[in-house]
């Protein structure tokens, strides 16, 4: 399980490369009380998370169409994420590639606009 002090979005768009979306799907989101070193307690979110890739159809060209599409796909994406077998540790070459990623954006469907659309 993953923990965070920030409330997670159930679907978070991590990357968009052309019409290929890299999505983080989160479920079983709940709060827990955590005690720190000094004995103080604070609330954290605990949840399960998987990263998946999804191909966006070519006819999704507006934010409105994207919102409608993602709303209709939410349960399918969750099922897909739950079915993913996860390697616990990424390979070194994958970590190096992550630092080189450049986000490709289109005029109407930039990464930031799409993230806001599914928030």
Secondary structure, DSSP 8 states (H G I E B T S, - for coil): -EEESS---SEEEEEEETTEEEEEEEEEEEEEEEE-TTS-EEEEEEEEEEEEEEE--TT--SHHHHHHHHHHHHHHHHHHHHH----SS--HHHHHHHHH------SSS-HHHHHHHH-
